[in-house]
Every structure is written in C-alpha cells, then in structure tokens.
Amino acid sequence: MSAAAGSPLAPEEVVALALAALRRADPRAAGDCLLVAGDSLEARVRGDEIDFVTQARSATLGIRALLRARDGTRSAVTSTSDLSPGAVERMAFETVALARETAEDPFAGLPEAGFASEIPDLELHDPADRSVPLAERIAAAREAERAARASDPRITNSEGSGVASHFARVTYANSGGFAGSYASASHSLFSEPLAEAAGSKQRDSWFSAGRQLAQLEPPAAVGRRAAERALRRLGARRVRTCQVPVIFDGITAPSLVAQLAGCASGPALYRRASYLAGRLGEVVASARVTILDDARLPRQLGSHPFDAEGLPTQRNAVVEQGRLAGYLLDSYSARKLGLQSTASAVRAPGGLPTVGSSNLWLEPGDASLEELIADTPSGLLVTELIGMGFNPVTGDYSRGAAGLWIEKGAIAHPVEEITIAGNFAEMWAGIDGIGRELEWRGRTAAPPLRIARMTVAGE
C-alpha cells in the first residue's frame, strides 16, 4: 500500500523510509532496519472449561545507526511500534544522535559483502492455517485434555491442555544494499495431566510443535502420551548416591546440545567465557558425536533464509566425529576472532545482532532407546531436568533431575529429588551410546544418549 493513499506503509516501505532518514540525519550514516510484524493466539482448557484465550497483534521496527569514526564505528539501536512516516523519520534521527554519543568500536559494522541474493521458499508457513477458526483450535485442546483424563482412572486432574499459534513477517534491509522479507508461522499443542495413587501425586506433559498445523501430532495422541508420562512417575523415590551410566531421553538430551553450542558461539569465545575457546580442530567429544546447525531445513522451527545481517544462511558443522569443527559467528564476533561469519546472527528489533543457533541437532546413532536401556546393567534414564547448574568456563555441570531407575537392563522404578553431576567435557567424551530416535519439538533436537559415568546424588 502507498502512504500517499492514506493507508499504512507496507513493511518494505517502512524499512526503506528508515534507511533514507538515517542518511538525511547524517550523510555518513550507515545502518540497518528490522521490522517484525505478527499476530498470535493462545488458548488453554482445564477439564471442559476454557481457562483463557488471548489474541494479540504487534509490529516493532528496530533501527541501527552506524557512524564511522577515526578508531572504529559508533553505533546505537532504537525501536518503535509507531510505524507512521513521521514517527519513523523522527526515530531514525534520534538513533543517529544517540550513535554520536557512543564509544568507538573497531569491530562494529555491517558485513563487508556476501549478502543473500535470493530468498528460497523454506515452507515456513501454510497460508491456509490462518483461516482455521479459533473454535477449531480450542476443540483440539479439549480433545487432548479428554484423551489424557480418559486414559486411566489415576489421572485425576490437570494443569491444562492448550494450543498456540504465531504468524509473523520479518522484513530486513541495510545500507549495504540488501533488502528481504519472509513470512513464517509456528504452532503448538500440549497437555499436562496430574496422576495420583497411593498418596503419590505426579505431573508430566507432552507437546507437539511445527511450522504448519498439519505437522502437529493428533490431539488425542498428545493427551495419551502426556498421561503415560505422568503415570510412570507414580511411586517415585530417591536413590543412594552413586556413579552410574546416565541416559538422557529425547526431551532432555537437546539441552546438552544447546549448551555445547552456546560454548561454541562467538560472544562466549571472545569473552573467554567458554571451555572451548582456542580448541578449534581438537577432540572435544566421543567420536560418535556429530552436531550440525542448518537454517535451511524446510518446515523447521529454526529455519530462515537470511540471518539478522542479511547474509544467506547455511549448514554449519559444530562437531564432526568428536572434533570441534567450527564456531557459530555473526560478523562482530568473527572480526574479533579473526574468522568469517557463519551467518548465525540473530536479533530482536530493539537489540544489536548477536549469535544464535537455528536448527541444531545431534546426529542419531544406531541403537534404540530400548536397546540403550537393555545394555545398561544399572543406571538412570533422565526424563526431566530442573534448574540451571552449568559453568561454561570450567565445564562444571550439576542439575536437579527426575527419571526412571534401570536395573539389569530394565526399568525398575521412577526416581525423583536427585541431582546429576559431572564435568561437561568429560560428559561429552564419555558418550558411549546414541539412539536413533531423532524427533524435532523445537529448534534443537537430539536422540537419546548415554554417558558412561556420572554422579547421581540422592540419599
């Protein structure tokens, strides 16, 4: 739409206006603009009653001004939800004024070249999903809730079952000549029932997520899976402190992968806040371990055609057969480390670019989870992690956990109120089994994995 016709500016017009205003404020000014506009809905039911329904619409423009100086670049970022032409121009002028007052940074600035020349269709949304009535989404939540409660008399209550959808358009442009836009969506369905028997009360959950509604698991299946997970925790108890093999299931294992990727990200490395600093090419894990990050997988929740600086996204190997193969970098951290950006820049409209993973996963192995359990004489299957106890500098790892105790290669009983501990480097080196079940439920995925020895602290 055209502003001359009295209508709101189109996203591409908004970012173009902001860039032009930066140049008017100061002919030397470079910069970029990010506009994220979207709408969302969320609903939750408990029993037959609707607990809540929310719907929201928002649009936020972020403007970054870059002013070259003698010893580097001065920069500032502002954001606004007022997208009228006058407000956008004023914000651009204010951003330049703020940049003039900041310290010079020799590493700040846009990428020198290599901006995306095409924007592939990664099937990040299905336009038909927008027309699905809210009542139909609520019906899906109710179906999951009913299935969970009907699965067993010991399911006595729930924290609710719910659905959520978010639709967005991301538009980015910079003074280096790049401009691009893409639409995306994300949908989820979850259920969280409560189980009770013989004085024991437990809760657990299950969820399904995807870019398109068609990717979600059937609501009844989500409810039944959630109930099964809650029921298997009944009668949980502590165990004596010991050192045993520990298996992380497909829900808990992704957290280990995400933490390792965080240690391999640019900001952690140049701040020397990572035990992986300076270890590129070295063995940092079992030879079974390969970890990849790829922003161009179709229909995946972490996919995007270009990063937050306009560079074309790509597949990056973080660990290959146990060796640290690469870091995740934006242009700033790449300059500080004397390396090249891996097109891993992420950014909220009101912030500076930083580093983030996209679709990050641990390559599956050959064994099933059942086979990993059968091959474990005595140990722990972790199904829930609690709290955050990880030091990326030293690698010290300690977290609360719950799960299932293994004896003689079979599940013996549920376990709760325990802590698992180890050293992160030793944990990755000690992986002696990786499952073949790789299921995506977010941006990071991992099959079940077994660490040969960790401390389980209980009684």
C-alpha positions in Angstrom: 0.0 0.0 0.0 1.1 3.6 -0.5 1.3 6.2 2.2 0.1 8.7 -0.3 -3.3 7.0 -0.4 -3.6 7.5 3.3 -3.0 3.8 4.1 -0.3 2.4 6.4 3.1 1.8 4.8 3.9 -1.7 3.6 6.8 -3.4 5.6 9.2 -2.8 2.7 8.3 0.9 2.6 8.8 1.2 6.4 12.4 -0.1 6.3 13.2 1.9 3.2 11.9 5.1 4.8 14.0 4.5 7.9 17.2 3.9 5.9 16.6 7.1 3.9 16.0 9.0 7.1 19.3 7.8 8.5 21.1 9.3 5.5 19.3 12.5 5.9 20.2 12.7 9.5 23.9 12.3 8.6 25.2 11.6 5.1 27.9 9.4 6.6 25.4 7.2 8.4 25.1 3.5 7.5 22.8 1.1 9.3 20.0 -1.4 9.1 16.4 -1.8 9.9 14.4 -4.8 11.1 10.6 -4.9 11.2 8.8 -7.8 12.8 5.1 -7.8 12.5 2.8 -10.6 13.6 -0.3 -11.8 15.3 -0.8 -14.7 17.8 -3.3 -16.7 19.7 -3.1 -18.9 22.7 -5.8 -20.9 24.5 -5.9 -23.3 27.4 -8.6 -25.6 28.7 -8.9 -27.5 32.0 -11.5 -30.2 32.0 -14.4 -29.0 29.9 -13.8 -25.3 30.8 -11.8 -22.8 28.8 -9.1 -21.4 31.2 -8.2 -18.5 29.0 -7.9 -17.3 25.4 -5.6 -14.5 24.3 -5.1 -12.9 20.9 -2.6 -10.2 20.1 -1.2 -8.2 17.2 2.1 -6.3 17.2 4.7 -4.7 14.9 8.1 -3.4 16.0 10.7 -1.6 14.0 14.3 -1.6 15.1 16.7 0.9 13.6 20.5 0.7 14.0 22.7 3.7 13.1 26.4 3.2 12.3 28.8 6.1 12.1 32.4 5.6 11.0 34.9 7.4 13.2 38.7 7.6 13.4 39.2 4.5 15.6 36.1 2.5 14.8 32.4 2.7 14.5 29.9 4.4 16.8 26.5 2.6 16.9 23.1 2.8 18.5 19.8 0.9 18.3 16.3 2.2 18.9 12.9 0.6 18.4 9.3 1.8 17.9 5.8 0.4 17.4 4.6 3.6 15.8 5.1 3.0 12.1 3.7 6.3 10.8 6.1 8.0 8.4 6.7 10.9 10.8 7.4 8.7 13.7 9.8 6.5 11.7 11.7 9.5 10.5 12.0 11.0 14.0 13.2 7.7 15.4 15.9 7.5 12.7 17.2 11.0 13.5 17.2 10.1 17.2 19.1 7.0 16.6 21.9 8.9 14.7 22.0 11.4 17.6 22.5 8.6 20.1 25.2 7.0 18.0 27.2 10.2 18.0 27.4 9.9 21.8 28.6 6.2 22.0 32.2 4.9 22.1 34.0 3.8 19.0 34.3 0.1 18.4 36.7 -1.2 15.8 34.7 -4.4 15.3 31.2 -2.9 14.8 29.5 -2.6 11.5 27.7 -4.4 8.7 29.2 -7.4 6.9 31.5 -6.2 4.2 29.8 -8.3 1.4 28.1 -11.5 0.6 24.5 -10.6 1.2 21.8 -13.0 0.2 21.0 -12.8 -3.5 17.9 -15.0 -3.3 15.3 -15.9 -0.7 14.3 -19.6 -1.0 10.9 -20.8 0.0 11.5 -22.9 3.1 7.8 -23.6 3.6 7.8 -21.8 6.9 4.0 -21.4 6.9 0.9 -22.7 5.3 -1.4 -19.7 4.3 -4.5 -21.9 4.9 -3.6 -22.1 8.6 -4.7 -18.5 9.0 -8.3 -19.4 8.2 -8.6 -22.1 10.8 -11.2 -20.9 13.3 -10.3 -20.3 16.9 -13.1 -22.7 17.9 -11.3 -25.5 16.0 -8.1 -24.8 17.8 -9.9 -24.9 21.2 -11.6 -28.1 20.2 -8.1 -29.6 19.6 -7.1 -28.6 23.1 -10.2 -30.1 24.5 -9.6 -33.4 22.7 -6.1 -33.6 24.1 -7.5 -32.9 27.6 -10.2 -35.5 27.3 -7.8 -38.2 26.0 -5.4 -37.6 28.9 -8.2 -37.8 31.5 -9.8 -40.8 30.0 -6.6 -42.8 29.6 -6.5 -44.0 33.2 -8.6 -43.5 36.4 -5.4 -42.4 38.2 -5.4 -39.2 36.0 -7.4 -37.1 38.5 -6.7 -33.6 37.3 -4.6 -31.5 35.1 -2.7 -28.2 34.7 -4.5 -27.9 31.4 -4.1 -28.6 27.7 -3.5 -25.8 25.3 -2.8 -24.6 21.8 -0.8 -21.6 20.4 -0.1 -20.1 17.0 2.1 -17.2 15.9 2.2 -15.7 12.4 4.9 -13.2 11.5 6.5 -11.3 8.7 10.2 -10.4 9.0 11.5 -7.6 6.9 15.1 -6.5 6.9 17.2 -4.0 4.9 20.6 -2.4 5.3 22.7 0.3 3.7 24.9 -2.3 2.1 22.1 -2.8 -0.5 20.3 -5.8 0.9 16.5 -6.0 1.4 14.5 -9.1 2.1 11.3 -10.3 3.7 9.7 -13.7 4.5 6.6 -15.0 6.3 6.7 -17.6 9.0 4.4 -19.3 11.5 4.7 -21.6 14.5 2.0 -23.8 16.1 2.0 -25.9 19.2 -0.3 -28.3 21.2 0.4 -29.5 24.7 -1.2 -31.4 27.6 -0.1 -31.5 31.3 -2.1 -34.0 33.3 -1.8 -34.9 37.0 -1.7 -38.5 38.3 -2.5 -39.7 41.8 -2.3 -43.1 43.5 -1.5 -44.4 47.0 -0.6 -41.0 48.3 1.7 -40.2 45.4 1.0 -37.2 43.1 2.9 -36.6 39.9 2.5 -34.4 36.8 4.2 -34.6 33.4 3.5 -33.3 30.0 3.8 -33.8 26.2 3.7 -31.4 23.4 3.9 -31.2 19.6 5.1 -28.2 17.6 5.7 -27.2 13.9 5.6 -24.5 11.3 2.3 -25.9 9.9 -0.7 -27.2 11.7 -0.5 -30.4 9.6 2.8 -31.2 11.3 1.3 -31.5 14.8 0.5 -34.8 16.3 -3.2 -35.7 16.7 -4.6 -34.1 19.8 -5.7 -37.4 21.4 -2.2 -38.8 20.9 -0.7 -35.8 22.7 -3.1 -36.3 25.6 -2.4 -40.0 25.9 1.3 -39.6 25.7 1.2 -36.9 28.4 -0.8 -39.2 30.6 1.6 -42.1 30.1 4.5 -39.9 31.2 2.6 -38.8 34.3 1.6 -42.3 35.3 5.0 -43.8 35.0 6.2 -41.3 37.7 3.9 -42.6 40.4 5.7 -44.0 43.4 8.9 -42.1 42.6 11.6 -42.2 45.2 15.2 -41.2 45.8 18.2 -43.4 45.3 21.5 -43.7 47.1 24.4 -41.5 45.8 26.4 -43.4 43.3 28.3 -43.2 40.0 26.5 -44.9 37.1 25.7 -44.6 33.4 23.1 -41.9 32.7 20.8 -41.9 29.7 19.2 -38.6 28.6 16.0 -39.1 26.7 14.9 -37.2 23.6 13.3 -34.5 25.7 16.3 -33.8 28.0 19.2 -34.5 25.6 18.7 -31.4 23.5 19.6 -29.2 26.4 23.1 -30.7 26.4 23.4 -29.9 22.7 22.2 -26.3 23.2 24.7 -25.8 26.0 27.6 -27.1 23.9 26.6 -24.8 21.0 26.5 -21.9 23.4 30.1 -22.6 24.4 31.0 -22.6 20.6 29.3 -19.2 19.9 31.3 -16.1 19.2 30.4 -14.0 22.2 31.3 -16.7 24.7 34.6 -17.3 22.8 35.9 -13.7 22.5 35.0 -13.1 26.2 36.9 -16.3 27.1 33.8 -17.4 28.9 33.9 -20.9 27.3 35.9 -24.0 27.9 36.0 -24.4 24.1 37.9 -21.2 23.5 41.0 -21.8 21.3 40.2 -25.5 20.8 39.1 -25.4 17.1 40.0 -28.7 15.5 40.6 -30.5 18.8 38.8 -33.6 20.0 36.1 -32.4 22.4 33.7 -35.3 22.4 33.3 -39.0 21.7 33.9 -40.0 18.1 30.2 -40.9 18.0 29.3 -37.2 18.2 28.4 -35.0 15.2 26.5 -31.8 15.8 25.1 -29.7 13.0 23.3 -26.4 12.6 21.3 -25.7 9.5 18.9 -22.8 9.0 17.6 -24.0 5.6 15.8 -27.2 6.5 12.3 -27.0 5.1 9.4 -26.5 7.6 11.6 -26.5 10.6 11.1 -24.1 13.5 14.7 -22.7 13.4 14.8 -22.1 9.6 15.2 -18.7 8.0 16.5 -17.8 4.5 18.9 -15.0 5.7 20.3 -14.0 9.1 19.9 -10.8 11.0 22.6 -9.1 9.0 21.3 -10.1 5.5 23.8 -13.0 4.9 22.5 -16.2 3.3 22.0 -18.9 5.9 23.9 -22.2 5.6 24.7 -25.5 7.2 27.4 -25.3 9.8 29.2 -28.2 11.4 29.9 -27.6 15.1 31.3 -31.0 16.0 32.3 -33.7 13.5 33.1 -37.2 14.8 34.2 -35.7 18.1 36.3 -32.9 16.8 35.3 -29.2 17.2 34.7 -28.4 13.5 33.5 -24.8 13.8 32.1 -21.9 15.8 28.8 -20.1 15.3 29.6 -16.5 14.5 28.0 -13.2 13.5 30.1 -10.5 11.7 31.1 -8.8 15.0 32.4 -11.9 16.8 34.0 -13.1 13.5 36.0 -9.8 13.3 37.1 -10.1 17.0 38.2 -13.7 16.4 39.8 -13.1 13.0 37.4 -15.5 11.3 34.4 -15.4 8.9 30.8 -15.1 9.9 28.8 -18.3 9.7 25.6 -16.3 9.0 24.4 -17.1 12.6 23.3 -13.5 13.5 20.0 -13.2 15.3 18.4 -10.1 16.6 15.3 -8.7 18.2 14.2 -5.4 16.8 15.3 -3.4 19.8 18.7 -5.0 20.2 22.1 -5.5 18.5 22.8 -8.6 16.4 24.3 -11.5 18.4 24.8 -15.2 17.8 22.2 -17.9 17.9 21.7 -21.4 16.6 19.0 -22.2 14.0 18.0 -25.9 13.6 20.6 -27.5 15.8 20.9 -31.3 16.2 22.9 -34.3 17.3 23.2 -36.9 14.5 21.4 -40.1 15.5 23.2 -43.4 16.2 22.2 -47.0 15.6 20.6 -48.1 18.8 17.0 -47.6 20.0 16.3 -46.2 23.4 15.1 -49.7 24.5 18.4 -51.1 23.4 20.4 -48.5 25.3 18.3 -49.4 28.4 18.8 -53.1 27.9 22.5 -52.5 27.6 22.7 -50.7 31.0 23.1 -53.0 34.0 22.3 -50.3 36.5 21.8 -46.6 35.8 19.4 -43.7 35.3 17.1 -42.6 32.5 16.7 -38.8 32.8 13.2 -37.6 31.7 13.2 -34.2 33.4 15.9 -31.6 34.2 15.4 -29.0 36.9 17.2 -25.7 37.4 20.4 -24.5 35.7 23.7 -25.6 37.1 26.3 -25.3 34.3 29.5 -23.2 34.3 30.6 -22.8 30.6 34.1 -21.7 31.7 35.0 -24.7 33.8 32.5 -27.2 32.4 31.1 -28.0 35.9 27.6 -29.4 35.4 25.1 -30.1 38.2 21.3 -30.2 37.8 18.2 -31.5 39.6 16.6 -34.3 37.8 13.8 -36.9 37.7 13.5 -40.1 35.7 13.5 -43.9 35.8 15.9 -46.2 37.5 17.4 -49.0 35.5 18.4 -52.4 37.0 19.5 -55.4 35.0 18.7 -53.7 31.7 15.1 -52.9 32.6 13.1 -50.1 34.1 12.8 -50.8 37.9 11.1 -47.7 39.4 10.7 -44.0 39.0 13.2 -41.6 40.7 12.8 -38.0 41.9 14.6 -35.5 44.1 18.1 -36.3 42.8 21.0 -34.3 41.3 23.2 -35.4 38.4 26.7 -34.0 38.2 29.8 -34.2 36.1 32.2 -32.2 34.0 30.8 -31.2 30.6 34.0 -32.0 28.7 34.1 -35.5 30.4 30.4 -36.0 29.8 30.8 -35.5 26.0 33.9 -37.6 25.9 32.1 -40.3 27.8 29.1 -40.7 25.5 29.1 -44.5 24.6 25.7 -44.8 23.0 23.4 -42.6 20.9 19.8 -43.6 20.0 18.3 -43.5 16.5 15.1 -41.7 17.5 15.5 -38.0 16.5 12.3 -36.1 17.0 12.0 -32.3 16.4 10.0 -30.5 19.0 11.7 -27.1 18.8 14.8 -25.6 17.3 17.2 -28.1 19.0 16.9 -31.8 18.7 18.8 -34.9 19.9 18.1 -38.6 20.1 18.6 -40.4 23.5 22.2 -40.6 24.5 24.1 -42.4 27.2 27.0 -41.1 29.2 29.1 -43.9 30.6 29.6 -42.4 34.1 28.0 -39.5 36.1 27.4 -38.9 39.7 23.8 -39.3 40.8 23.3 -37.7 44.2 20.3 -38.8 46.3 20.1 -40.1 49.8 
